[in-house]
Amino acid sequence: MKELVEYIAKAIVSTPDEVKVSEENDEDRIVIKLEVAADDKGRVIGRQGRVAEAMRTLLRVAATKEGVRVRLEIV
């Protein structure tokens, strides 16, 4: 799932070299943290959070297939 977030984020931002994705195991879920350049935060979040919500939806689908819960945090 980390690779999915990284792939999507690098396709959206203008500086793909600064995309950093980390994955942490919480008690009952996986937390994926996405870090991008300050100028690219707006692109990743999107208008009214639509891009971020779409990424979260894709993650939920992938997580359901694997039988886990996942949360995306944009740092």
N, CA, C and O atoms as a Tripos MOL2 file, in Angstrom:
@<TRIPOS>MOLECULE
protein
  300   299    75     0     0
PROTEIN
NO_CHARGES

@<TRIPOS>ATOM
      1 N           0.8170   -1.1910    0.0000 N.3       1 MET1
      2 CA          0.0000    0.0000    0.0000 C.3       1 MET1
      3 C           0.8610    1.2550    0.0000 C.2       1 MET1
      4 O           0.4780    2.2920   -0.5420 O.2       1 MET1
      5 N           2.0120    1.1430    0.6090 N.am      2 LYS2
      6 CA          2.9490    2.2620    0.6160 C.3       2 LYS2
      7 C           3.3550    2.6200   -0.8100 C.2       2 LYS2
      8 O           3.4760    3.7960   -1.1540 O.2       2 LYS2
      9 N           3.5620    1.6070   -1.6250 N.am      3 GLU3
     10 CA          3.9630    1.8300   -3.0130 C.3       3 GLU3
     11 C           2.8540    2.5080   -3.8110 C.2       3 GLU3
     12 O           3.1320    3.3200   -4.6930 O.2       3 GLU3
     13 N           1.6060    2.1810   -3.5070 N.am      4 LEU4
     14 CA          0.4640    2.7940   -4.1880 C.3       4 LEU4
     15 C           0.4120    4.2900   -3.9150 C.2       4 LEU4
     16 O           0.2290    5.0850   -4.8360 O.2       4 LEU4
     17 N           0.5720    4.6730   -2.6620 N.am      5 VAL5
     18 CA          0.5480    6.0950   -2.2920 C.3       5 VAL5
     19 C           1.7150    6.8290   -2.9370 C.2       5 VAL5
     20 O           1.5510    7.9370   -3.4460 O.2       5 VAL5
     21 N           2.8800    6.2190   -2.9160 N.am      6 GLU6
     22 CA          4.0620    6.8390   -3.5040 C.3       6 GLU6
     23 C           3.8910    7.0430   -5.0100 C.2       6 GLU6
     24 O           4.2550    8.0930   -5.5390 O.2       6 GLU6
     25 N           3.3480    6.0600   -5.6870 N.am      7 TYR7
     26 CA          3.1300    6.1480   -7.1330 C.3       7 TYR7
     27 C           2.1580    7.2820   -7.4720 C.2       7 TYR7
     28 O           2.4180    8.0720   -8.3790 O.2       7 TYR7
     29 N           1.0510    7.3600   -6.7510 N.am      8 ILE8
     30 CA          0.0510    8.3980   -7.0160 C.3       8 ILE8
     31 C           0.6200    9.7740   -6.7200 C.2       8 ILE8
     32 O           0.4460   10.7030   -7.5090 O.2       8 ILE8
     33 N           1.2980    9.9120   -5.5870 N.am      9 ALA9
     34 CA          1.8320   11.2150   -5.1890 C.3       9 ALA9
     35 C           2.8860   11.7050   -6.1750 C.2       9 ALA9
     36 O           2.9000   12.8850   -6.5250 O.2       9 ALA9
     37 N           3.7630   10.8220   -6.6250 N.am     10 LYS10
     38 CA          4.8080   11.2370   -7.5650 C.3      10 LYS10
     39 C           4.2240   11.6500   -8.9080 C.2      10 LYS10
     40 O           4.8100   12.4780   -9.6060 O.2      10 LYS10
     41 N           3.0820   11.0870   -9.2790 N.am     11 ALA11
     42 CA          2.4380   11.4580  -10.5350 C.3      11 ALA11
     43 C           1.7690   12.8290  -10.4420 C.2      11 ALA11
     44 O           1.5970   13.5020  -11.4590 O.2      11 ALA11
     45 N           1.3950   13.2440   -9.2440 N.am     12 ILE12
     46 CA          0.6600   14.5040   -9.0610 C.3      12 ILE12
     47 C           1.5870   15.7000   -8.8630 C.2      12 ILE12
     48 O           1.3450   16.7650   -9.4310 O.2      12 ILE12
     49 N           2.6380   15.5410   -8.0730 N.am     13 VAL13
     50 CA          3.4600   16.6810   -7.6500 C.3      13 VAL13
     51 C           4.4130   17.1440   -8.7450 C.2      13 VAL13
     52 O           4.6620   16.4370   -9.7210 O.2      13 VAL13
     53 N           4.9390   18.3540   -8.5530 N.am     14 SER14
     54 CA          5.8900   18.8910   -9.5280 C.3      14 SER14
     55 C           7.3340   18.5260   -9.1770 C.2      14 SER14
     56 O           8.2040   18.5640  -10.0470 O.2      14 SER14
     57 N           7.6010   18.1770   -7.9270 N.am     15 THR15
     58 CA          8.9340   17.7250   -7.5160 C.3      15 THR15
     59 C           8.8280   16.3240   -6.9180 C.2      15 THR15
     60 O           8.7540   16.1760   -5.6980 O.2      15 THR15
     61 N           8.8200   15.2950   -7.7670 N.am     16 PRO16
     62 CA          8.6370   13.9270   -7.2560 C.3      16 PRO16
     63 C           9.7960   13.4060   -6.4150 C.2      16 PRO16
     64 O           9.6360   12.4200   -5.6960 O.2      16 PRO16
     65 N          10.9550   14.0470   -6.4890 N.am     17 ASP17
     66 CA         12.0960   13.5890   -5.6890 C.3      17 ASP17
     67 C          11.8880   13.8350   -4.1980 C.2      17 ASP17
     68 O          12.5180   13.1770   -3.3690 O.2      17 ASP17
     69 N          11.0190   14.7670   -3.8530 N.am     18 GLU18
     70 CA         10.8040   15.1180   -2.4490 C.3      18 GLU18
     71 C           9.6360   14.3770   -1.8100 C.2      18 GLU18
     72 O           9.2450   14.6940   -0.6860 O.2      18 GLU18
     73 N           9.0850   13.4120   -2.4970 N.am     19 VAL19
     74 CA          7.9840   12.6100   -1.9500 C.3      19 VAL19
     75 C           8.5680   11.5420   -1.0430 C.2      19 VAL19
     76 O           9.4280   10.7650   -1.4570 O.2      19 VAL19
     77 N           8.0920   11.5090    0.2090 N.am     20 LYS20
     78 CA          8.5340   10.5090    1.1750 C.3      20 LYS20
     79 C           7.2950    9.8560    1.7780 C.2      20 LYS20
     80 O           6.3870   10.5370    2.2530 O.2      20 LYS20
     81 N           7.2740    8.5490    1.7520 N.am     21 VAL21
     82 CA          6.1510    7.7970    2.3000 C.3      21 VAL21
     83 C           6.6890    6.8350    3.3530 C.2      21 VAL21
     84 O           7.6260    6.0780    3.0980 O.2      21 VAL21
     85 N           6.0900    6.8750    4.5290 N.am     22 SER22
     86 CA          6.4850    5.9440    5.5850 C.3      22 SER22
     87 C           5.2520    5.1880    6.0620 C.2      22 SER22
     88 O           4.1270    5.6830    5.9930 O.2      22 SER22
     89 N           5.4950    3.9840    6.5440 N.am     23 GLU23
     90 CA          4.3930    3.1200    6.9690 C.3      23 GLU23
     91 C           4.6530    2.6670    8.3970 C.2      23 GLU23
     92 O           5.7320    2.1680    8.7130 O.2      23 GLU23
     93 N           3.6550    2.8450    9.2590 N.am     24 GLU24
     94 CA          3.7770    2.4390   10.6570 C.3      24 GLU24
     95 C           2.6200    1.5250   11.0070 C.2      24 GLU24
     96 O           1.4920    1.7320   10.5580 O.2      24 GLU24
     97 N           2.9020    0.5270   11.8020 N.am     25 ASN25
     98 CA          1.8420   -0.3600   12.2820 C.3      25 ASN25
     99 C           1.3480    0.1430   13.6280 C.2      25 ASN25
    100 O           2.0960    0.1820   14.6060 O.2      25 ASN25
    101 N           0.0900    0.5240   13.6630 N.am     26 ASP26
    102 CA         -0.5580    0.9620   14.8870 C.3      26 ASP26
    103 C          -1.1790   -0.2700   15.5410 C.2      26 ASP26
    104 O          -0.9210   -1.3890   15.0980 O.2      26 ASP26
    105 N          -1.9730   -0.0950   16.5620 N.am     27 GLU27
    106 CA         -2.5810   -1.2300   17.2510 C.3      27 GLU27
    107 C          -3.4030   -2.1090   16.3100 C.2      27 GLU27
    108 O          -3.1730   -3.3140   16.2140 O.2      27 GLU27
    109 N          -4.3490   -1.5040   15.6290 N.am     28 ASP28
    110 CA         -5.2610   -2.2950   14.8090 C.3      28 ASP28
    111 C          -5.2810   -1.8670   13.3490 C.2      28 ASP28
    112 O          -6.1120   -2.3390   12.5730 O.2      28 ASP28
    113 N          -4.3780   -0.9820   12.9750 N.am     29 ARG29
    114 CA         -4.3660   -0.4990   11.5920 C.3      29 ARG29
    115 C          -2.9690   -0.0960   11.1610 C.2      29 ARG29
    116 O          -2.0420   -0.0270   11.9690 O.2      29 ARG29
    117 N          -2.8380    0.1710    9.8570 N.am     30 ILE30
    118 CA         -1.5840    0.6550    9.2820 C.3      30 ILE30
    119 C          -1.7390    2.1470    9.0380 C.2      30 ILE30
    120 O          -2.7300    2.5860    8.4550 O.2      30 ILE30
    121 N          -0.7660    2.9220    9.4810 N.am     31 VAL31
    122 CA         -0.7780    4.3730    9.2700 C.3      31 VAL31
    123 C           0.2740    4.6950    8.2220 C.2      31 VAL31
    124 O           1.4530    4.3910    8.4000 O.2      31 VAL31
    125 N          -0.1580    5.3130    7.1270 N.am     32 ILE32
    126 CA          0.7500    5.7060    6.0590 C.3      32 ILE32
    127 C           0.8840    7.2180    6.1000 C.2      32 ILE32
    128 O          -0.1070    7.9430    6.0070 O.2      32 ILE32
    129 N           2.1270    7.6920    6.2410 N.am     33 LYS33
    130 CA          2.3970    9.1260    6.3040 C.3      33 LYS33
    131 C           3.0390    9.5670    5.0010 C.2      33 LYS33
    132 O           4.0230    8.9830    4.5470 O.2      33 LYS33
    133 N           2.4660   10.6080    4.4040 N.am     34 LEU34
    134 CA          2.9320   11.1330    3.1310 C.3      34 LEU34
    135 C           3.4950   12.5270    3.3510 C.2      34 LEU34
    136 O           2.8130   13.4120    3.8670 O.2      34 LEU34
    137 N           4.7550   12.7100    2.9500 N.am     35 GLU35
    138 CA          5.4080   14.0120    3.0410 C.3      35 GLU35
    139 C           5.7670   14.4720    1.6380 C.2      35 GLU35
    140 O           6.3540   13.7240    0.8560 O.2      35 GLU35
    141 N           5.4020   15.7280    1.3240 N.am     36 VAL36
    142 CA          5.7320   16.3200    0.0300 C.3      36 VAL36
    143 C           6.3130   17.7050    0.2720 C.2      36 VAL36
    144 O           6.2900   18.2080    1.3960 O.2      36 VAL36
    145 N           6.8340   18.3200   -0.7880 N.am     37 ALA37
    146 CA          7.3650   19.6800   -0.6810 C.3      37 ALA37
    147 C           6.2200   20.6360   -0.3310 C.2      37 ALA37
    148 O           5.0550   20.3630   -0.6190 O.2      37 ALA37
    149 N           6.5730   21.7460    0.2870 N.am     38 ALA38
    150 CA          5.5620   22.7150    0.7220 C.3      38 ALA38
    151 C           4.7250   23.2340   -0.4500 C.2      38 ALA38
    152 O           3.5250   23.4690   -0.3020 O.2      38 ALA38
    153 N           5.3520   23.4100   -1.6030 N.am     39 ASP39
    154 CA          4.6270   23.9120   -2.7700 C.3      39 ASP39
    155 C           3.6500   22.8830   -3.3330 C.2      39 ASP39
    156 O           2.7030   23.2520   -4.0290 O.2      39 ASP39
    157 N           3.8620   21.6130   -3.0460 N.am     40 ASP40
    158 CA          3.0350   20.5540   -3.6200 C.3      40 ASP40
    159 C           1.9080   20.0890   -2.7060 C.2      40 ASP40
    160 O           1.1060   19.2460   -3.1080 O.2      40 ASP40
    161 N           1.8280   20.6100   -1.5000 N.am     41 LYS41
    162 CA          0.7770   20.1700   -0.5800 C.3      41 LYS41
    163 C          -0.6100   20.4310   -1.1440 C.2      41 LYS41
    164 O          -1.5090   19.6050   -0.9910 O.2      41 LYS41
    165 N          -0.7870   21.5580   -1.7850 N.am     42 GLY42
    166 CA         -2.0810   21.8830   -2.3740 C.3      42 GLY42
    167 C          -2.4730   20.9170   -3.4700 C.2      42 GLY42
    168 O          -3.6480   20.5830   -3.6190 O.2      42 GLY42
    169 N          -1.4960   20.4660   -4.2370 N.am     43 ARG43
    170 CA         -1.7780   19.5080   -5.3120 C.3      43 ARG43
    171 C          -2.1950   18.1570   -4.7490 C.2      43 ARG43
    172 O          -3.0830   17.5030   -5.2960 O.2      43 ARG43
    173 N          -1.5670   17.7400   -3.6700 N.am     44 VAL44
    174 CA         -1.8700   16.4430   -3.0830 C.3      44 VAL44
    175 C          -3.2260   16.4710   -2.3720 C.2      44 VAL44
    176 O          -3.9700   15.4920   -2.4120 O.2      44 VAL44
    177 N          -3.5390   17.5790   -1.7300 N.am     45 ILE45
    178 CA         -4.8140   17.6830   -1.0220 C.3      45 ILE45
    179 C          -5.9510   17.9390   -2.0070 C.2      45 ILE45
    180 O          -7.0160   17.3310   -1.8940 O.2      45 ILE45
    181 N          -5.7370   18.8230   -2.9600 N.am     46 GLY46
    182 CA         -6.7590   19.1100   -3.9640 C.3      46 GLY46
    183 C          -7.8080   20.0870   -3.4570 C.2      46 GLY46
    184 O          -7.8430   20.4290   -2.2750 O.2      46 GLY46
    185 N          -8.6380   20.5190   -4.3490 N.am     47 ARG47
    186 CA         -9.7090   21.4530   -3.9660 C.3      47 ARG47
    187 C         -10.7130   20.7450   -3.0780 C.2      47 ARG47
    188 O         -11.2510   19.6940   -3.4270 O.2      47 ARG47
    189 N         -10.9510   21.3360   -1.9370 N.am     48 GLN48
    190 CA        -11.8730   20.8000   -0.9260 C.3      48 GLN48
    191 C         -11.5010   19.3740   -0.5210 C.2      48 GLN48
    192 O         -12.3580   18.6070   -0.0800 O.2      48 GLN48
    193 N         -10.2230   19.0190   -0.6710 N.am     49 GLY49
    194 CA         -9.7350   17.7200   -0.2300 C.3      49 GLY49
    195 C         -10.1130   16.5580   -1.1240 C.2      49 GLY49
    196 O         -10.0660   15.4050   -0.6960 O.2      49 GLY49
    197 N         -10.4840   16.8430   -2.3530 N.am     50 ARG50
    198 CA        -10.9550   15.7710   -3.2410 C.3      50 ARG50
    199 C          -9.8660   14.7890   -3.6310 C.2      50 ARG50
    200 O         -10.1180   13.5850   -3.6800 O.2      50 ARG50
    201 N          -8.6710   15.2670   -3.9060 N.am     51 VAL51
    202 CA         -7.5810   14.3650   -4.2980 C.3      51 VAL51
    203 C          -7.1850   13.4870   -3.1140 C.2      51 VAL51
    204 O          -6.9910   12.2820   -3.2700 O.2      51 VAL51
    205 N          -7.0650   14.0840   -1.9390 N.am     52 ALA52
    206 CA         -6.7140   13.3150   -0.7490 C.3      52 ALA52
    207 C          -7.7920   12.2770   -0.4430 C.2      52 ALA52
    208 O          -7.4780   11.1480   -0.0660 O.2      52 ALA52
    209 N          -9.0370   12.6480   -0.6020 N.am     53 GLU53
    210 CA        -10.1270   11.7130   -0.3500 C.3      53 GLU53
    211 C         -10.1190   10.5690   -1.3580 C.2      53 GLU53
    212 O         -10.4150    9.4280   -1.0020 O.2      53 GLU53
    213 N          -9.7840   10.8630   -2.6060 N.am     54 ALA54
    214 CA         -9.6900    9.8110   -3.6230 C.3      54 ALA54
    215 C          -8.5590    8.8430   -3.2950 C.2      54 ALA54
    216 O          -8.7080    7.6340   -3.4710 O.2      54 ALA54
    217 N          -7.4270    9.3670   -2.8180 N.am     55 MET55
    218 CA         -6.3100    8.5050   -2.4240 C.3      55 MET55
    219 C          -6.7200    7.6160   -1.2470 C.2      55 MET55
    220 O          -6.3740    6.4360   -1.2060 O.2      55 MET55
    221 N          -7.4490    8.1820   -0.3010 N.am     56 ARG56
    222 CA         -7.9070    7.4010    0.8550 C.3      56 ARG56
    223 C          -8.8810    6.3040    0.4290 C.2      56 ARG56
    224 O          -8.8650    5.2020    0.9760 O.2      56 ARG56
    225 N          -9.7220    6.6130   -0.5430 N.am     57 THR57
    226 CA        -10.6540    5.6090   -1.0380 C.3      57 THR57
    227 C          -9.9190    4.4470   -1.6980 C.2      57 THR57
    228 O         -10.2550    3.2860   -1.4630 O.2      57 THR57
    229 N          -8.9230    4.7520   -2.5200 N.am     58 LEU58
    230 CA         -8.1280    3.6980   -3.1540 C.3      58 LEU58
    231 C          -7.4000    2.8550   -2.1110 C.2      58 LEU58
    232 O          -7.2910    1.6370   -2.2520 O.2      58 LEU58
    233 N          -6.9040    3.5110   -1.0640 N.am     59 LEU59
    234 CA         -6.2220    2.7730    0.0000 C.3      59 LEU59
    235 C          -7.1930    1.8460    0.7280 C.2      59 LEU59
    236 O          -6.8430    0.7140    1.0610 O.2      59 LEU59
    237 N          -8.4170    2.3300    0.9750 N.am     60 ARG60
    238 CA         -9.4110    1.4960    1.6360 C.3      60 ARG60
    239 C          -9.7180    0.2400    0.8260 C.2      60 ARG60
    240 O          -9.8760   -0.8460    1.3830 O.2      60 ARG60
    241 N          -9.8010    0.4000   -0.4950 N.am     61 VAL61
    242 CA        -10.0660   -0.7470   -1.3660 C.3      61 VAL61
    243 C          -8.9160   -1.7480   -1.2850 C.2      61 VAL61
    244 O          -9.1410   -2.9500   -1.1460 O.2      61 VAL61
    245 N          -7.6900   -1.2480   -1.3710 N.am     62 ALA62
    246 CA         -6.5200   -2.1420   -1.2910 C.3      62 ALA62
    247 C          -6.4360   -2.8160    0.0780 C.2      62 ALA62
    248 O          -6.0750   -3.9890    0.1740 O.2      62 ALA62
    249 N          -6.7680   -2.0780    1.1270 N.am     63 ALA63
    250 CA         -6.7030   -2.6300    2.4820 C.3      63 ALA63
    251 C          -7.7790   -3.6900    2.6910 C.2      63 ALA63
    252 O          -7.5430   -4.6930    3.3640 O.2      63 ALA63
    253 N          -8.9380   -3.4730    2.1240 N.am     64 THR64
    254 CA        -10.0170   -4.4520    2.2580 C.3      64 THR64
    255 C          -9.6360   -5.7690    1.6050 C.2      64 THR64
    256 O          -9.9660   -6.8380    2.1170 O.2      64 THR64
    257 N          -8.9400   -5.6950    0.4710 N.am     65 LYS65
    258 CA         -8.4950   -6.9150   -0.1930 C.3      65 LYS65
    259 C          -7.5190   -7.6970    0.6770 C.2      65 LYS65
    260 O          -7.5100   -8.9280    0.6560 O.2      65 LYS65
    261 N          -6.6960   -6.9790    1.4440 N.am     66 GLU66
    262 CA         -5.7070   -7.6330    2.3080 C.3      66 GLU66
    263 C          -6.2470   -7.9310    3.6970 C.2      66 GLU66
    264 O          -5.5980   -8.6190    4.4850 O.2      66 GLU66
    265 N          -7.4300   -7.4180    3.9970 N.am     67 GLY67
    266 CA         -8.0350   -7.6860    5.2960 C.3      67 GLY67
    267 C          -7.4680   -6.8590    6.4290 C.2      67 GLY67
    268 O          -7.4500   -7.3150    7.5720 O.2      67 GLY67
    269 N          -7.0040   -5.6540    6.1400 N.am     68 VAL68
    270 CA         -6.4620   -4.7650    7.1750 C.3      68 VAL68
    271 C          -7.1620   -3.4210    7.1110 C.2      68 VAL68
    272 O          -7.9230   -3.1540    6.1810 O.2      68 VAL68
    273 N          -6.9040   -2.5790    8.0950 N.am     69 ARG69
    274 CA         -7.4170   -1.2130    8.1010 C.3      69 ARG69
    275 C          -6.2470   -0.2750    7.8810 C.2      69 ARG69
    276 O          -5.1290   -0.5510    8.3170 O.2      69 ARG69
    277 N          -6.5070    0.8340    7.2040 N.am     70 VAL70
    278 CA         -5.4170    1.7510    6.8570 C.3      70 VAL70
    279 C          -5.8810    3.1880    7.0310 C.2      70 VAL70
    280 O          -7.0630    3.4970    6.8800 O.2      70 VAL70
    281 N          -4.9260    4.0670    7.3550 N.am     71 ARG71
    282 CA         -5.2060    5.4970    7.4870 C.3      71 ARG71
    283 C          -4.0890    6.2770    6.7980 C.2      71 ARG71
    284 O          -2.9130    5.9500    6.9630 O.2      71 ARG71
    285 N          -4.4440    7.2970    6.0330 N.am     72 LEU72
    286 CA         -3.4690    8.1330    5.3290 C.3      72 LEU72
    287 C          -3.3750    9.4680    6.0290 C.2      72 LEU72
    288 O          -4.3880   10.1260    6.2680 O.2      72 LEU72
    289 N          -2.1470    9.8730    6.3630 N.am     73 GLU73
    290 CA         -1.8850   11.1790    6.9510 C.3      73 GLU73
    291 C          -0.9650   11.9510    6.0130 C.2      73 GLU73
    292 O           0.0750   11.4440    5.5950 O.2      73 GLU73
    293 N          -1.3510   13.1640    5.6910 N.am     74 ILE74
    294 CA         -0.5130   14.0400    4.8670 C.3      74 ILE74
    295 C           0.1830   15.0010    5.8170 C.2      74 ILE74
    296 O          -0.4560   15.8470    6.4430 O.2      74 ILE74
    297 N           1.4870   14.8620    5.9160 N.am     75 VAL75
    298 CA          2.2780   15.6410    6.8790 C.3      75 VAL75
    299 C           2.7770   16.9070    6.2340 C.2      75 VAL75
    300 O           3.4630   17.7000    6.8790 O.2      75 VAL75
@<TRIPOS>BOND
     1     1     2 1
     2     2     3 1
     3     3     4 2
     4     3     5 am
     5     5     6 1
     6     6     7 1
     7     7     8 2
     8     7     9 am
     9     9    10 1
    10    10    11 1
    11    11    12 2
    12    11    13 am
    13    13    14 1
    14    14    15 1
    15    15    16 2
    16    15    17 am
    17    17    18 1
    18    18    19 1
    19    19    20 2
    20    19    21 am
    21    21    22 1
    22    22    23 1
    23    23    24 2
    24    23    25 am
    25    25    26 1
    26    26    27 1
    27    27    28 2
    28    27    29 am
    29    29    30 1
    30    30    31 1
    31    31    32 2
    32    31    33 am
    33    33    34 1
    34    34    35 1
    35    35    36 2
    36    35    37 am
    37    37    38 1
    38    38    39 1
    39    39    40 2
    40    39    41 am
    41    41    42 1
    42    42    43 1
    43    43    44 2
    44    43    45 am
    45    45    46 1
    46    46    47 1
    47    47    48 2
    48    47    49 am
    49    49    50 1
    50    50    51 1
    51    51    52 2
    52    51    53 am
    53    53    54 1
    54    54    55 1
    55    55    56 2
    56    55    57 am
    57    57    58 1
    58    58    59 1
    59    59    60 2
    60    59    61 am
    61    61    62 1
    62    62    63 1
    63    63    64 2
    64    63    65 am
    65    65    66 1
    66    66    67 1
    67    67    68 2
    68    67    69 am
    69    69    70 1
    70    70    71 1
    71    71    72 2
    72    71    73 am
    73    73    74 1
    74    74    75 1
    75    75    76 2
    76    75    77 am
    77    77    78 1
    78    78    79 1
    79    79    80 2
    80    79    81 am
    81    81    82 1
    82    82    83 1
    83    83    84 2
    84    83    85 am
    85    85    86 1
    86    86    87 1
    87    87    88 2
    88    87    89 am
    89    89    90 1
    90    90    91 1
    91    91    92 2
    92    91    93 am
    93    93    94 1
    94    94    95 1
    95    95    96 2
    96    95    97 am
    97    97    98 1
    98    98    99 1
    99    99   100 2
   100    99   101 am
   101   101   102 1
   102   102   103 1
   103   103   104 2
   104   103   105 am
   105   105   106 1
   106   106   107 1
   107   107   108 2
   108   107   109 am
   109   109   110 1
   110   110   111 1
   111   111   112 2
   112   111   113 am
   113   113   114 1
   114   114   115 1
   115   115   116 2
   116   115   117 am
   117   117   118 1
   118   118   119 1
   119   119   120 2
   120   119   121 am
   121   121   122 1
   122   122   123 1
   123   123   124 2
   124   123   125 am
   125   125   126 1
   126   126   127 1
   127   127   128 2
   128   127   129 am
   129   129   130 1
   130   130   131 1
   131   131   132 2
   132   131   133 am
   133   133   134 1
   134   134   135 1
   135   135   136 2
   136   135   137 am
   137   137   138 1
   138   138   139 1
   139   139   140 2
   140   139   141 am
   141   141   142 1
   142   142   143 1
   143   143   144 2
   144   143   145 am
   145   145   146 1
   146   146   147 1
   147   147   148 2
   148   147   149 am
   149   149   150 1
   150   150   151 1
   151   151   152 2
   152   151   153 am
   153   153   154 1
   154   154   155 1
   155   155   156 2
   156   155   157 am
   157   157   158 1
   158   158   159 1
   159   159   160 2
   160   159   161 am
   161   161   162 1
   162   162   163 1
   163   163   164 2
   164   163   165 am
   165   165   166 1
   166   166   167 1
   167   167   168 2
   168   167   169 am
   169   169   170 1
   170   170   171 1
   171   171   172 2
   172   171   173 am
   173   173   174 1
   174   174   175 1
   175   175   176 2
   176   175   177 am
   177   177   178 1
   178   178   179 1
   179   179   180 2
   180   179   181 am
   181   181   182 1
   182   182   183 1
   183   183   184 2
   184   183   185 am
   185   185   186 1
   186   186   187 1
   187   187   188 2
   188   187   189 am
   189   189   190 1
   190   190   191 1
   191   191   192 2
   192   191   193 am
   193   193   194 1
   194   194   195 1
   195   195   196 2
   196   195   197 am
   197   197   198 1
   198   198   199 1
   199   199   200 2
   200   199   201 am
   201   201   202 1
   202   202   203 1
   203   203   204 2
   204   203   205 am
   205   205   206 1
   206   206   207 1
   207   207   208 2
   208   207   209 am
   209   209   210 1
   210   210   211 1
   211   211   212 2
   212   211   213 am
   213   213   214 1
   214   214   215 1
   215   215   216 2
   216   215   217 am
   217   217   218 1
   218   218   219 1
   219   219   220 2
   220   219   221 am
   221   221   222 1
   222   222   223 1
   223   223   224 2
   224   223   225 am
   225   225   226 1
   226   226   227 1
   227   227   228 2
   228   227   229 am
   229   229   230 1
   230   230   231 1
   231   231   232 2
   232   231   233 am
   233   233   234 1
   234   234   235 1
   235   235   236 2
   236   235   237 am
   237   237   238 1
   238   238   239 1
   239   239   240 2
   240   239   241 am
   241   241   242 1
   242   242   243 1
   243   243   244 2
   244   243   245 am
   245   245   246 1
   246   246   247 1
   247   247   248 2
   248   247   249 am
   249   249   250 1
   250   250   251 1
   251   251   252 2
   252   251   253 am
   253   253   254 1
   254   254   255 1
   255   255   256 2
   256   255   257 am
   257   257   258 1
   258   258   259 1
   259   259   260 2
   260   259   261 am
   261   261   262 1
   262   262   263 1
   263   263   264 2
   264   263   265 am
   265   265   266 1
   266   266   267 1
   267   267   268 2
   268   267   269 am
   269   269   270 1
   270   270   271 1
   271   271   272 2
   272   271   273 am
   273   273   274 1
   274   274   275 1
   275   275   276 2
   276   275   277 am
   277   277   278 1
   278   278   279 1
   279   279   280 2
   280   279   281 am
   281   281   282 1
   282   282   283 1
   283   283   284 2
   284   283   285 am
   285   285   286 1
   286   286   287 1
   287   287   288 2
   288   287   289 am
   289   289   290 1
   290   290   291 1
   291   291   292 2
   292   291   293 am
   293   293   294 1
   294   294   295 1
   295   295   296 2
   296   295   297 am
   297   297   298 1
   298   298   299 1
   299   299   300 2
@<TRIPOS>SUBSTRUCTURE
     1 MET1         2 RESIDUE 1 A MET
     2 LYS2         6 RESIDUE 1 A LYS
     3 GLU3        10 RESIDUE 1 A GLU
     4 LEU4        14 RESIDUE 1 A LEU
     5 VAL5        18 RESIDUE 1 A VAL
     6 GLU6        22 RESIDUE 1 A GLU
     7 TYR7        26 RESIDUE 1 A TYR
     8 ILE8        30 RESIDUE 1 A ILE
     9 ALA9        34 RESIDUE 1 A ALA
    10 LYS10       38 RESIDUE 1 A LYS
    11 ALA11       42 RESIDUE 1 A ALA
    12 ILE12       46 RESIDUE 1 A ILE
    13 VAL13       50 RESIDUE 1 A VAL
    14 SER14       54 RESIDUE 1 A SER
    15 THR15       58 RESIDUE 1 A THR
    16 PRO16       62 RESIDUE 1 A PRO
    17 ASP17       66 RESIDUE 1 A ASP
    18 GLU18       70 RESIDUE 1 A GLU
    19 VAL19       74 RESIDUE 1 A VAL
    20 LYS20       78 RESIDUE 1 A LYS
    21 VAL21       82 RESIDUE 1 A VAL
    22 SER22       86 RESIDUE 1 A SER
    23 GLU23       90 RESIDUE 1 A GLU
    24 GLU24       94 RESIDUE 1 A GLU
    25 ASN25       98 RESIDUE 1 A ASN
    26 ASP26      102 RESIDUE 1 A ASP
    27 GLU27      106 RESIDUE 1 A GLU
    28 ASP28      110 RESIDUE 1 A ASP
    29 ARG29      114 RESIDUE 1 A ARG
    30 ILE30      118 RESIDUE 1 A ILE
    31 VAL31      122 RESIDUE 1 A VAL
    32 ILE32      126 RESIDUE 1 A ILE
    33 LYS33      130 RESIDUE 1 A LYS
    34 LEU34      134 RESIDUE 1 A LEU
    35 GLU35      138 RESIDUE 1 A GLU
    36 VAL36      142 RESIDUE 1 A VAL
    37 ALA37      146 RESIDUE 1 A ALA
    38 ALA38      150 RESIDUE 1 A ALA
    39 ASP39      154 RESIDUE 1 A ASP
    40 ASP40      158 RESIDUE 1 A ASP
    41 LYS41      162 RESIDUE 1 A LYS
    42 GLY42      166 RESIDUE 1 A GLY
    43 ARG43      170 RESIDUE 1 A ARG
    44 VAL44      174 RESIDUE 1 A VAL
    45 ILE45      178 RESIDUE 1 A ILE
    46 GLY46      182 RESIDUE 1 A GLY
    47 ARG47      186 RESIDUE 1 A ARG
    48 GLN48      190 RESIDUE 1 A GLN
    49 GLY49      194 RESIDUE 1 A GLY
    50 ARG50      198 RESIDUE 1 A ARG
    51 VAL51      202 RESIDUE 1 A VAL
    52 ALA52      206 RESIDUE 1 A ALA
    53 GLU53      210 RESIDUE 1 A GLU
    54 ALA54      214 RESIDUE 1 A ALA
    55 MET55      218 RESIDUE 1 A MET
    56 ARG56      222 RESIDUE 1 A ARG
    57 THR57      226 RESIDUE 1 A THR
    58 LEU58      230 RESIDUE 1 A LEU
    59 LEU59      234 RESIDUE 1 A LEU
    60 ARG60      238 RESIDUE 1 A ARG
    61 VAL61      242 RESIDUE 1 A VAL
    62 ALA62      246 RESIDUE 1 A ALA
    63 ALA63      250 RESIDUE 1 A ALA
    64 THR64      254 RESIDUE 1 A THR
    65 LYS65      258 RESIDUE 1 A LYS
    66 GLU66      262 RESIDUE 1 A GLU
    67 GLY67      266 RESIDUE 1 A GLY
    68 VAL68      270 RESIDUE 1 A VAL
    69 ARG69      274 RESIDUE 1 A ARG
    70 VAL70      278 RESIDUE 1 A VAL
    71 ARG71      282 RESIDUE 1 A ARG
    72 LEU72      286 RESIDUE 1 A LEU
    73 GLU73      290 RESIDUE 1 A GLU
    74 ILE74      294 RESIDUE 1 A ILE
    75 VAL75      298 RESIDUE 1 A VAL
